[in-house]
Amino acid sequence: EALATLANIVARDNDPGRDGDKRLERFMSHKPIIFTGGYDPEGAIKWVEEVEIIFEAMGCTEENKTILGVYVLREEANNWWRNVKLRMGADGVVILWE
């Protein structure tokens, strides 16, 4: 019974989906700025700088930066992202943060 419990704990802790959930929770605990888009060059620069500080503190990979950064896009910014993803991701291209 103890071995079965240990096996369940190891399996749960190594679940890739769970790792993503933990990463998202950690990211959101830093209270990243929500970016809505529109014509706001200064706001966009400030948003990028702020989320990059969080990414650095978390030691994110380029792919995770994209996943987490996109999570806080809303309204026009989210519409823009969906269009980019359709155009660029159609050929199986992984869209990295840079």
Sequence and secondary structure as in RCSB ss.txt:
>XXXX:A:sequence
EALATLANIVARDNDPGRDGDKRLERFMSHKPIIFTGGYDPEGAIKWVEEVEIIFEAMGCTEENKTILGVYVLRE
EANNWWRNVKLRMGADGVVILWE
>XXXX:A:secstr
 HHHHHHHHHHHHT HHHHHHHHHHHHHHT    B  SS HHHHHHHHHHHHHHHHHHT  HHHHHHHHHHTB H
HHHHHHHHHHHHHHTTT      
